[in-house]
């Protein structure tokens, strides 16, 4: 059942997202279960500091976020 909740900054229930970046010249993907919306132009990804993907995000400053259903 679909329900129109209007114009809101919300992702409920929180969907899984595939986060991609480049690490040492190679594409790297990570499944992230916690994504939040901070504003209309920002999102927040919750990734543990030990993830290999974090190195690429910090080094390149670029990330790709893909929502899956």
mmJSON file of the N, C-alpha and C atoms, coordinates in Angstrom:
{"data_MODEL":{"atom_site":{
"group_PDB":["ATOM","ATOM","ATOM","ATOM","ATOM","ATOM","ATOM","ATOM","ATOM","ATOM","ATOM","ATOM","ATOM","ATOM","ATOM","ATOM","ATOM","ATOM","ATOM","ATOM","ATOM","ATOM","ATOM","ATOM","ATOM","ATOM","ATOM","ATOM","ATOM","ATOM","ATOM","ATOM","ATOM","ATOM","ATOM","ATOM","ATOM","ATOM","ATOM","ATOM","ATOM","ATOM","ATOM","ATOM","ATOM","ATOM","ATOM","ATOM","ATOM","ATOM","ATOM","ATOM","ATOM","ATOM","ATOM","ATOM","ATOM","ATOM","ATOM","ATOM","ATOM","ATOM","ATOM","ATOM","ATOM","ATOM","ATOM","ATOM","ATOM","ATOM","ATOM","ATOM","ATOM","ATOM","ATOM","ATOM","ATOM","ATOM","ATOM","ATOM","ATOM","ATOM","ATOM","ATOM","ATOM","ATOM","ATOM","ATOM","ATOM","ATOM","ATOM","ATOM","ATOM","ATOM","ATOM","ATOM","ATOM","ATOM","ATOM","ATOM","ATOM","ATOM","ATOM","ATOM","ATOM","ATOM","ATOM","ATOM","ATOM","ATOM","ATOM","ATOM","ATOM","ATOM","ATOM","ATOM","ATOM","ATOM","ATOM","ATOM","ATOM","ATOM","ATOM","ATOM","ATOM","ATOM","ATOM","ATOM","ATOM","ATOM","ATOM","ATOM","ATOM","ATOM","ATOM","ATOM","ATOM","ATOM","ATOM","ATOM","ATOM","ATOM","ATOM","ATOM","ATOM","ATOM","ATOM","ATOM","ATOM","ATOM","ATOM","ATOM","ATOM","ATOM","ATOM","ATOM","ATOM","ATOM","ATOM","ATOM","ATOM","ATOM","ATOM","ATOM","ATOM","ATOM","ATOM","ATOM","ATOM","ATOM","ATOM","ATOM","ATOM","ATOM","ATOM","ATOM","ATOM","ATOM","ATOM","ATOM","ATOM","ATOM","ATOM","ATOM","ATOM","ATOM","ATOM","ATOM","ATOM","ATOM","ATOM","ATOM","ATOM","ATOM","ATOM","ATOM","ATOM","ATOM","ATOM","ATOM","ATOM","ATOM","ATOM","ATOM","ATOM","ATOM","ATOM"],
"id":[1,2,3,4,5,6,7,8,9,10,11,12,13,14,15,16,17,18,19,20,21,22,23,24,25,26,27,28,29,30,31,32,33,34,35,36,37,38,39,40,41,42,43,44,45,46,47,48,49,50,51,52,53,54,55,56,57,58,59,60,61,62,63,64,65,66,67,68,69,70,71,72,73,74,75,76,77,78,79,80,81,82,83,84,85,86,87,88,89,90,91,92,93,94,95,96,97,98,99,100,101,102,103,104,105,106,107,108,109,110,111,112,113,114,115,116,117,118,119,120,121,122,123,124,125,126,127,128,129,130,131,132,133,134,135,136,137,138,139,140,141,142,143,144,145,146,147,148,149,150,151,152,153,154,155,156,157,158,159,160,161,162,163,164,165,166,167,168,169,170,171,172,173,174,175,176,177,178,179,180,181,182,183,184,185,186,187,188,189,190,191,192,193,194,195,196,197,198,199,200,201,202,203,204,205,206,207],
"type_symbol":["N","C","C","N","C","C","N","C","C","N","C","C","N","C","C","N","C","C","N","C","C","N","C","C","N","C","C","N","C","C","N","C","C","N","C","C","N","C","C","N","C","C","N","C","C","N","C","C","N","C","C","N","C","C","N","C","C","N","C","C","N","C","C","N","C","C","N","C","C","N","C","C","N","C","C","N","C","C","N","C","C","N","C","C","N","C","C","N","C","C","N","C","C","N","C","C","N","C","C","N","C","C","N","C","C","N","C","C","N","C","C","N","C","C","N","C","C","N","C","C","N","C","C","N","C","C","N","C","C","N","C","C","N","C","C","N","C","C","N","C","C","N","C","C","N","C","C","N","C","C","N","C","C","N","C","C","N","C","C","N","C","C","N","C","C","N","C","C","N","C","C","N","C","C","N","C","C","N","C","C","N","C","C","N","C","C","N","C","C","N","C","C","N","C","C","N","C","C","N","C","C","N","C","C","N","C","C"],
"label_atom_id":["N","CA","C","N","CA","C","N","CA","C","N","CA","C","N","CA","C","N","CA","C","N","CA","C","N","CA","C","N","CA","C","N","CA","C","N","CA","C","N","CA","C","N","CA","C","N","CA","C","N","CA","C","N","CA","C","N","CA","C","N","CA","C","N","CA","C","N","CA","C","N","CA","C","N","CA","C","N","CA","C","N","CA","C","N","CA","C","N","CA","C","N","CA","C","N","CA","C","N","CA","C","N","CA","C","N","CA","C","N","CA","C","N","CA","C","N","CA","C","N","CA","C","N","CA","C","N","CA","C","N","CA","C","N","CA","C","N","CA","C","N","CA","C","N","CA","C","N","CA","C","N","CA","C","N","CA","C","N","CA","C","N","CA","C","N","CA","C","N","CA","C","N","CA","C","N","CA","C","N","CA","C","N","CA","C","N","CA","C","N","CA","C","N","CA","C","N","CA","C","N","CA","C","N","CA","C","N","CA","C","N","CA","C","N","CA","C","N","CA","C","N","CA","C","N","CA","C","N","CA","C","N","CA","C","N","CA","C","N","CA","C"],
"label_alt_id":[null,null,null,null,null,null,null,null,null,null,null,null,null,null,null,null,null,null,null,null,null,null,null,null,null,null,null,null,null,null,null,null,null,null,null,null,null,null,null,null,null,null,null,null,null,null,null,null,null,null,null,null,null,null,null,null,null,null,null,null,null,null,null,null,null,null,null,null,null,null,null,null,null,null,null,null,null,null,null,null,null,null,null,null,null,null,null,null,null,null,null,null,null,null,null,null,null,null,null,null,null,null,null,null,null,null,null,null,null,null,null,null,null,null,null,null,null,null,null,null,null,null,null,null,null,null,null,null,null,null,null,null,null,null,null,null,null,null,null,null,null,null,null,null,null,null,null,null,null,null,null,null,null,null,null,null,null,null,null,null,null,null,null,null,null,null,null,null,null,null,null,null,null,null,null,null,null,null,null,null,null,null,null,null,null,null,null,null,null,null,null,null,null,null,null,null,null,null,null,null,null,null,null,null,null,null,null],
"label_comp_id":["UNK","UNK","UNK","UNK","UNK","UNK","UNK","UNK","UNK","UNK","UNK","UNK","UNK","UNK","UNK","UNK","UNK","UNK","UNK","UNK","UNK","UNK","UNK","UNK","UNK","UNK","UNK","UNK","UNK","UNK","UNK","UNK","UNK","UNK","UNK","UNK","UNK","UNK","UNK","UNK","UNK","UNK","UNK","UNK","UNK","UNK","UNK","UNK","UNK","UNK","UNK","UNK","UNK","UNK","UNK","UNK","UNK","UNK","UNK","UNK","UNK","UNK","UNK","UNK","UNK","UNK","UNK","UNK","UNK","UNK","UNK","UNK","UNK","UNK","UNK","UNK","UNK","UNK","UNK","UNK","UNK","UNK","UNK","UNK","UNK","UNK","UNK","UNK","UNK","UNK","UNK","UNK","UNK","UNK","UNK","UNK","UNK","UNK","UNK","UNK","UNK","UNK","UNK","UNK","UNK","UNK","UNK","UNK","UNK","UNK","UNK","UNK","UNK","UNK","UNK","UNK","UNK","UNK","UNK","UNK","UNK","UNK","UNK","UNK","UNK","UNK","UNK","UNK","UNK","UNK","UNK","UNK","UNK","UNK","UNK","UNK","UNK","UNK","UNK","UNK","UNK","UNK","UNK","UNK","UNK","UNK","UNK","UNK","UNK","UNK","UNK","UNK","UNK","UNK","UNK","UNK","UNK","UNK","UNK","UNK","UNK","UNK","UNK","UNK","UNK","UNK","UNK","UNK","UNK","UNK","UNK","UNK","UNK","UNK","UNK","UNK","UNK","UNK","UNK","UNK","UNK","UNK","UNK","UNK","UNK","UNK","UNK","UNK","UNK","UNK","UNK","UNK","UNK","UNK","UNK","UNK","UNK","UNK","UNK","UNK","UNK","UNK","UNK","UNK","UNK","UNK","UNK"],
"label_asym_id":["A","A","A","A","A","A","A","A","A","A","A","A","A","A","A","A","A","A","A","A","A","A","A","A","A","A","A","A","A","A","A","A","A","A","A","A","A","A","A","A","A","A","A","A","A","A","A","A","A","A","A","A","A","A","A","A","A","A","A","A","A","A","A","A","A","A","A","A","A","A","A","A","A","A","A","A","A","A","A","A","A","A","A","A","A","A","A","A","A","A","A","A","A","A","A","A","A","A","A","A","A","A","A","A","A","A","A","A","A","A","A","A","A","A","A","A","A","A","A","A","A","A","A","A","A","A","A","A","A","A","A","A","A","A","A","A","A","A","A","A","A","A","A","A","A","A","A","A","A","A","A","A","A","A","A","A","A","A","A","A","A","A","A","A","A","A","A","A","A","A","A","A","A","A","A","A","A","A","A","A","A","A","A","A","A","A","A","A","A","A","A","A","A","A","A","A","A","A","A","A","A","A","A","A","A","A","A"],
"label_entity_id":["1","1","1","1","1","1","1","1","1","1","1","1","1","1","1","1","1","1","1","1","1","1","1","1","1","1","1","1","1","1","1","1","1","1","1","1","1","1","1","1","1","1","1","1","1","1","1","1","1","1","1","1","1","1","1","1","1","1","1","1","1","1","1","1","1","1","1","1","1","1","1","1","1","1","1","1","1","1","1","1","1","1","1","1","1","1","1","1","1","1","1","1","1","1","1","1","1","1","1","1","1","1","1","1","1","1","1","1","1","1","1","1","1","1","1","1","1","1","1","1","1","1","1","1","1","1","1","1","1","1","1","1","1","1","1","1","1","1","1","1","1","1","1","1","1","1","1","1","1","1","1","1","1","1","1","1","1","1","1","1","1","1","1","1","1","1","1","1","1","1","1","1","1","1","1","1","1","1","1","1","1","1","1","1","1","1","1","1","1","1","1","1","1","1","1","1","1","1","1","1","1","1","1","1","1","1","1"],
"label_seq_id":[1,1,1,2,2,2,3,3,3,4,4,4,5,5,5,6,6,6,7,7,7,8,8,8,9,9,9,10,10,10,11,11,11,12,12,12,13,13,13,14,14,14,15,15,15,16,16,16,17,17,17,18,18,18,19,19,19,20,20,20,21,21,21,22,22,22,23,23,23,24,24,24,25,25,25,26,26,26,27,27,27,28,28,28,29,29,29,30,30,30,31,31,31,32,32,32,33,33,33,34,34,34,35,35,35,36,36,36,37,37,37,38,38,38,39,39,39,40,40,40,41,41,41,42,42,42,43,43,43,44,44,44,45,45,45,46,46,46,47,47,47,48,48,48,49,49,49,50,50,50,51,51,51,52,52,52,53,53,53,54,54,54,55,55,55,56,56,56,57,57,57,58,58,58,59,59,59,60,60,60,61,61,61,62,62,62,63,63,63,64,64,64,65,65,65,66,66,66,67,67,67,68,68,68,69,69,69],
"pdbx_PDB_ins_code":[null,null,null,null,null,null,null,null,null,null,null,null,null,null,null,null,null,null,null,null,null,null,null,null,null,null,null,null,null,null,null,null,null,null,null,null,null,null,null,null,null,null,null,null,null,null,null,null,null,null,null,null,null,null,null,null,null,null,null,null,null,null,null,null,null,null,null,null,null,null,null,null,null,null,null,null,null,null,null,null,null,null,null,null,null,null,null,null,null,null,null,null,null,null,null,null,null,null,null,null,null,null,null,null,null,null,null,null,null,null,null,null,null,null,null,null,null,null,null,null,null,null,null,null,null,null,null,null,null,null,null,null,null,null,null,null,null,null,null,null,null,null,null,null,null,null,null,null,null,null,null,null,null,null,null,null,null,null,null,null,null,null,null,null,null,null,null,null,null,null,null,null,null,null,null,null,null,null,null,null,null,null,null,null,null,null,null,null,null,null,null,null,null,null,null,null,null,null,null,null,null,null,null,null,null,null,null],
"Cartn_x":[0.838,0.0,0.885,0.62,1.356,0.569,1.294,0.655,1.497,0.878,1.574,1.736,2.999,3.25,3.647,3.566,3.863,5.35,5.716,7.092,7.791,8.547,9.216,10.659,11.503,12.872,12.892,12.488,12.391,12.569,13.199,13.294,12.804,11.564,11.001,10.292,10.509,11.596,12.921,13.992,15.307,15.688,15.844,16.227,17.73,18.114,19.535,20.037,21.278,21.878,23.213,23.531,24.831,25.689,26.795,27.688,28.925,29.269,30.43,31.442,32.698,33.787,34.968,36.048,37.247,38.335,38.908,39.982,41.187,42.285,43.522,43.294,42.484,42.245,41.226,40.588,39.589,38.251,37.168,35.83,35.545,34.939,34.607,33.176,32.419,31.016,30.814,29.905,29.583,28.086,27.474,26.054,25.914,25.172,24.988,23.52,23.263,21.888,21.347,22.215,21.757,22.088,21.059,21.19,20.191,20.62,19.712,19.778,18.7,18.657,18.866,19.872,20.156,19.444,19.375,18.726,18.401,17.839,17.487,18.716,19.883,21.094,22.153,21.809,22.788,22.159,22.983,22.58,23.681,23.386,24.372,24.469,25.699,25.943,26.623,26.171,26.766,27.578,28.907,29.803,30.839,31.1,32.108,33.478,34.32,35.614,36.54,36.298,37.164,36.864,35.762,35.427,36.462,36.839,37.799,37.318,36.014,35.418,35.733,35.857,36.148,37.441,38.436,39.701,39.467,38.631,38.339,37.545,36.578,35.766,36.656,37.528,38.422,39.435,39.97,41.008,40.457,39.286,38.74,37.72,37.067,36.009,34.756,34.662,33.515,32.879,31.555,30.81,29.567,29.183,27.961,27.007,25.774,24.788,23.632,23.365,22.315,21.316,20.055,19.004,18.545,18.33,17.846,16.466,15.704,14.38,14.265],
"Cartn_y":[-1.174,0.0,1.239,2.143,3.404,4.477,5.342,6.451,7.696,8.755,10.011,10.713,10.892,11.562,13.021,13.484,14.893,15.163,16.411,16.878,16.768,15.669,15.436,15.017,15.304,14.806,13.516,12.424,11.178,9.989,8.958,7.672,6.625,6.27,5.285,4.209,2.936,2.437,2.708,2.671,2.978,1.899,2.27,1.274,1.02,-0.116,-0.4,0.408,0.802,1.561,0.932,0.951,0.486,1.731,1.799,2.951,2.56,3.39,3.091,4.213,3.858,4.816,4.139,4.85,4.293,4.192,2.991,2.77,2.23,2.959,2.561,2.264,3.092,2.951,1.901,1.256,0.225,0.608,0.248,0.524,-0.381,0.167,-0.584,-0.277,-1.306,-1.142,-1.671,-1.044,-1.444,-1.33,-2.333,-2.271,-1.571,-0.468,0.323,0.265,-0.086,-0.23,1.029,1.993,3.197,4.442,5.02,6.243,7.242,8.455,9.48,10.726,11.475,12.731,13.867,14.692,15.829,17.075,17.217,18.37,18.025,18.976,18.724,18.491,18.93,18.792,17.901,17.202,16.373,15.093,14.034,12.79,12.377,11.443,10.942,9.434,8.939,7.51,7.07,5.973,5.461,4.216,4.386,3.282,3.136,1.915,1.674,2.081,2.642,3.166,2.089,0.832,-0.24,-0.651,-0.163,-0.548,-0.029,-0.881,-0.559,0.622,0.732,1.804,3.183,3.321,4.624,5.238,4.404,4.911,5.666,5.094,5.718,6.998,7.013,8.214,9.351,9.05,10.079,10.559,9.64,9.989,10.772,10.368,10.994,12.074,12.0,12.948,12.703,11.542,11.205,9.909,9.883,8.688,8.588,7.376,7.125,6.375,6.868,6.219,5.751,4.462,3.858,3.14,3.532,2.911,1.635,0.576,-0.687,-0.987,-1.755,-2.137,-3.631],
"Cartn_z":[0.0,0.0,0.0,-0.905,-0.956,-0.231,0.463,1.161,0.93,0.48,0.263,1.604,2.045,3.329,3.122,1.879,1.609,1.504,1.64,1.503,2.849,3.057,4.34,4.107,5.057,5.056,5.863,5.253,5.993,5.063,5.557,4.88,5.876,5.808,6.731,5.95,6.197,7.039,6.364,7.126,6.569,5.562,4.306,3.299,3.316,2.782,2.623,1.427,1.469,0.369,0.008,-1.271,-1.736,-1.947,-1.238,-1.286,-2.08,-3.049,-3.878,-3.841,-3.969,-4.059,-4.742,-4.901,-5.514,-4.463,-4.317,-3.349,-4.109,-4.045,-4.729,-6.215,-6.871,-8.3,-8.689,-7.714,-8.002,-7.384,-8.073,-7.566,-6.371,-5.337,-4.129,-3.731,-3.352,-2.955,-1.546,-0.812,0.557,0.767,1.366,1.705,3.054,3.099,4.314,4.717,5.965,6.434,7.099,7.397,8.092,7.286,6.679,5.892,6.453,6.677,7.19,6.344,6.328,5.596,6.588,6.335,7.203,6.692,5.385,4.761,3.321,2.592,1.199,0.329,0.794,0.001,0.658,1.748,2.455,2.982,2.976,3.611,4.576,5.454,6.399,6.235,6.097,6.011,7.292,7.854,9.08,8.732,8.683,8.351,9.46,9.882,10.91,10.373,11.207,10.772,10.202,10.516,10.03,8.587,8.0,6.626,5.642,4.72,3.661,2.822,2.613,1.801,2.359,3.65,4.263,3.73,3.424,2.893,1.583,0.718,-0.569,-0.429,0.476,0.691,1.189,2.132,2.671,1.631,0.839,-0.135,-1.331,-1.84,-3.054,-2.752,-1.605,-1.282,-2.098,-2.735,-3.582,-3.124,-3.22,-2.855,-3.723,-4.064,-4.827,-3.914,-3.774,-2.917,-3.792,-3.748,-4.569,-3.676,-3.778,-2.978,-3.677,-2.911,-3.466,-2.915,-3.663,-3.144,-3.018],
"occupancy":[1.0,1.0,1.0,1.0,1.0,1.0,1.0,1.0,1.0,1.0,1.0,1.0,1.0,1.0,1.0,1.0,1.0,1.0,1.0,1.0,1.0,1.0,1.0,1.0,1.0,1.0,1.0,1.0,1.0,1.0,1.0,1.0,1.0,1.0,1.0,1.0,1.0,1.0,1.0,1.0,1.0,1.0,1.0,1.0,1.0,1.0,1.0,1.0,1.0,1.0,1.0,1.0,1.0,1.0,1.0,1.0,1.0,1.0,1.0,1.0,1.0,1.0,1.0,1.0,1.0,1.0,1.0,1.0,1.0,1.0,1.0,1.0,1.0,1.0,1.0,1.0,1.0,1.0,1.0,1.0,1.0,1.0,1.0,1.0,1.0,1.0,1.0,1.0,1.0,1.0,1.0,1.0,1.0,1.0,1.0,1.0,1.0,1.0,1.0,1.0,1.0,1.0,1.0,1.0,1.0,1.0,1.0,1.0,1.0,1.0,1.0,1.0,1.0,1.0,1.0,1.0,1.0,1.0,1.0,1.0,1.0,1.0,1.0,1.0,1.0,1.0,1.0,1.0,1.0,1.0,1.0,1.0,1.0,1.0,1.0,1.0,1.0,1.0,1.0,1.0,1.0,1.0,1.0,1.0,1.0,1.0,1.0,1.0,1.0,1.0,1.0,1.0,1.0,1.0,1.0,1.0,1.0,1.0,1.0,1.0,1.0,1.0,1.0,1.0,1.0,1.0,1.0,1.0,1.0,1.0,1.0,1.0,1.0,1.0,1.0,1.0,1.0,1.0,1.0,1.0,1.0,1.0,1.0,1.0,1.0,1.0,1.0,1.0,1.0,1.0,1.0,1.0,1.0,1.0,1.0,1.0,1.0,1.0,1.0,1.0,1.0,1.0,1.0,1.0,1.0,1.0,1.0],
"B_iso_or_equiv":[0.0,0.0,0.0,0.0,0.0,0.0,0.0,0.0,0.0,0.0,0.0,0.0,0.0,0.0,0.0,0.0,0.0,0.0,0.0,0.0,0.0,0.0,0.0,0.0,0.0,0.0,0.0,0.0,0.0,0.0,0.0,0.0,0.0,0.0,0.0,0.0,0.0,0.0,0.0,0.0,0.0,0.0,0.0,0.0,0.0,0.0,0.0,0.0,0.0,0.0,0.0,0.0,0.0,0.0,0.0,0.0,0.0,0.0,0.0,0.0,0.0,0.0,0.0,0.0,0.0,0.0,0.0,0.0,0.0,0.0,0.0,0.0,0.0,0.0,0.0,0.0,0.0,0.0,0.0,0.0,0.0,0.0,0.0,0.0,0.0,0.0,0.0,0.0,0.0,0.0,0.0,0.0,0.0,0.0,0.0,0.0,0.0,0.0,0.0,0.0,0.0,0.0,0.0,0.0,0.0,0.0,0.0,0.0,0.0,0.0,0.0,0.0,0.0,0.0,0.0,0.0,0.0,0.0,0.0,0.0,0.0,0.0,0.0,0.0,0.0,0.0,0.0,0.0,0.0,0.0,0.0,0.0,0.0,0.0,0.0,0.0,0.0,0.0,0.0,0.0,0.0,0.0,0.0,0.0,0.0,0.0,0.0,0.0,0.0,0.0,0.0,0.0,0.0,0.0,0.0,0.0,0.0,0.0,0.0,0.0,0.0,0.0,0.0,0.0,0.0,0.0,0.0,0.0,0.0,0.0,0.0,0.0,0.0,0.0,0.0,0.0,0.0,0.0,0.0,0.0,0.0,0.0,0.0,0.0,0.0,0.0,0.0,0.0,0.0,0.0,0.0,0.0,0.0,0.0,0.0,0.0,0.0,0.0,0.0,0.0,0.0,0.0,0.0,0.0,0.0,0.0,0.0],
"pdbx_formal_charge":[null,null,null,null,null,null,null,null,null,null,null,null,null,null,null,null,null,null,null,null,null,null,null,null,null,null,null,null,null,null,null,null,null,null,null,null,null,null,null,null,null,null,null,null,null,null,null,null,null,null,null,null,null,null,null,null,null,null,null,null,null,null,null,null,null,null,null,null,null,null,null,null,null,null,null,null,null,null,null,null,null,null,null,null,null,null,null,null,null,null,null,null,null,null,null,null,null,null,null,null,null,null,null,null,null,null,null,null,null,null,null,null,null,null,null,null,null,null,null,null,null,null,null,null,null,null,null,null,null,null,null,null,null,null,null,null,null,null,null,null,null,null,null,null,null,null,null,null,null,null,null,null,null,null,null,null,null,null,null,null,null,null,null,null,null,null,null,null,null,null,null,null,null,null,null,null,null,null,null,null,null,null,null,null,null,null,null,null,null,null,null,null,null,null,null,null,null,null,null,null,null,null,null,null,null,null,null],
"auth_seq_id":[1,1,1,2,2,2,3,3,3,4,4,4,5,5,5,6,6,6,7,7,7,8,8,8,9,9,9,10,10,10,11,11,11,12,12,12,13,13,13,14,14,14,15,15,15,16,16,16,17,17,17,18,18,18,19,19,19,20,20,20,21,21,21,22,22,22,23,23,23,24,24,24,25,25,25,26,26,26,27,27,27,28,28,28,29,29,29,30,30,30,31,31,31,32,32,32,33,33,33,34,34,34,35,35,35,36,36,36,37,37,37,38,38,38,39,39,39,40,40,40,41,41,41,42,42,42,43,43,43,44,44,44,45,45,45,46,46,46,47,47,47,48,48,48,49,49,49,50,50,50,51,51,51,52,52,52,53,53,53,54,54,54,55,55,55,56,56,56,57,57,57,58,58,58,59,59,59,60,60,60,61,61,61,62,62,62,63,63,63,64,64,64,65,65,65,66,66,66,67,67,67,68,68,68,69,69,69],
"auth_comp_id":["UNK","UNK","UNK","UNK","UNK","UNK","UNK","UNK","UNK","UNK","UNK","UNK","UNK","UNK","UNK","UNK","UNK","UNK","UNK","UNK","UNK","UNK","UNK","UNK","UNK","UNK","UNK","UNK","UNK","UNK","UNK","UNK","UNK","UNK","UNK","UNK","UNK","UNK","UNK","UNK","UNK","UNK","UNK","UNK","UNK","UNK","UNK","UNK","UNK","UNK","UNK","UNK","UNK","UNK","UNK","UNK","UNK","UNK","UNK","UNK","UNK","UNK","UNK","UNK","UNK","UNK","UNK","UNK","UNK","UNK","UNK","UNK","UNK","UNK","UNK","UNK","UNK","UNK","UNK","UNK","UNK","UNK","UNK","UNK","UNK","UNK","UNK","UNK","UNK","UNK","UNK","UNK","UNK","UNK","UNK","UNK","UNK","UNK","UNK","UNK","UNK","UNK","UNK","UNK","UNK","UNK","UNK","UNK","UNK","UNK","UNK","UNK","UNK","UNK","UNK","UNK","UNK","UNK","UNK","UNK","UNK","UNK","UNK","UNK","UNK","UNK","UNK","UNK","UNK","UNK","UNK","UNK","UNK","UNK","UNK","UNK","UNK","UNK","UNK","UNK","UNK","UNK","UNK","UNK","UNK","UNK","UNK","UNK","UNK","UNK","UNK","UNK","UNK","UNK","UNK","UNK","UNK","UNK","UNK","UNK","UNK","UNK","UNK","UNK","UNK","UNK","UNK","UNK","UNK","UNK","UNK","UNK","UNK","UNK","UNK","UNK","UNK","UNK","UNK","UNK","UNK","UNK","UNK","UNK","UNK","UNK","UNK","UNK","UNK","UNK","UNK","UNK","UNK","UNK","UNK","UNK","UNK","UNK","UNK","UNK","UNK","UNK","UNK","UNK","UNK","UNK","UNK"],
"auth_asym_id":["A","A","A","A","A","A","A","A","A","A","A","A","A","A","A","A","A","A","A","A","A","A","A","A","A","A","A","A","A","A","A","A","A","A","A","A","A","A","A","A","A","A","A","A","A","A","A","A","A","A","A","A","A","A","A","A","A","A","A","A","A","A","A","A","A","A","A","A","A","A","A","A","A","A","A","A","A","A","A","A","A","A","A","A","A","A","A","A","A","A","A","A","A","A","A","A","A","A","A","A","A","A","A","A","A","A","A","A","A","A","A","A","A","A","A","A","A","A","A","A","A","A","A","A","A","A","A","A","A","A","A","A","A","A","A","A","A","A","A","A","A","A","A","A","A","A","A","A","A","A","A","A","A","A","A","A","A","A","A","A","A","A","A","A","A","A","A","A","A","A","A","A","A","A","A","A","A","A","A","A","A","A","A","A","A","A","A","A","A","A","A","A","A","A","A","A","A","A","A","A","A","A","A","A","A","A","A"],
"auth_atom_id":["N","CA","C","N","CA","C","N","CA","C","N","CA","C","N","CA","C","N","CA","C","N","CA","C","N","CA","C","N","CA","C","N","CA","C","N","CA","C","N","CA","C","N","CA","C","N","CA","C","N","CA","C","N","CA","C","N","CA","C","N","CA","C","N","CA","C","N","CA","C","N","CA","C","N","CA","C","N","CA","C","N","CA","C","N","CA","C","N","CA","C","N","CA","C","N","CA","C","N","CA","C","N","CA","C","N","CA","C","N","CA","C","N","CA","C","N","CA","C","N","CA","C","N","CA","C","N","CA","C","N","CA","C","N","CA","C","N","CA","C","N","CA","C","N","CA","C","N","CA","C","N","CA","C","N","CA","C","N","CA","C","N","CA","C","N","CA","C","N","CA","C","N","CA","C","N","CA","C","N","CA","C","N","CA","C","N","CA","C","N","CA","C","N","CA","C","N","CA","C","N","CA","C","N","CA","C","N","CA","C","N","CA","C","N","CA","C","N","CA","C","N","CA","C","N","CA","C","N","CA","C","N","CA","C","N","CA","C","N","CA","C"],
"pdbx_PDB_model_num":[1,1,1,1,1,1,1,1,1,1,1,1,1,1,1,1,1,1,1,1,1,1,1,1,1,1,1,1,1,1,1,1,1,1,1,1,1,1,1,1,1,1,1,1,1,1,1,1,1,1,1,1,1,1,1,1,1,1,1,1,1,1,1,1,1,1,1,1,1,1,1,1,1,1,1,1,1,1,1,1,1,1,1,1,1,1,1,1,1,1,1,1,1,1,1,1,1,1,1,1,1,1,1,1,1,1,1,1,1,1,1,1,1,1,1,1,1,1,1,1,1,1,1,1,1,1,1,1,1,1,1,1,1,1,1,1,1,1,1,1,1,1,1,1,1,1,1,1,1,1,1,1,1,1,1,1,1,1,1,1,1,1,1,1,1,1,1,1,1,1,1,1,1,1,1,1,1,1,1,1,1,1,1,1,1,1,1,1,1,1,1,1,1,1,1,1,1,1,1,1,1,1,1,1,1,1,1]
}}}
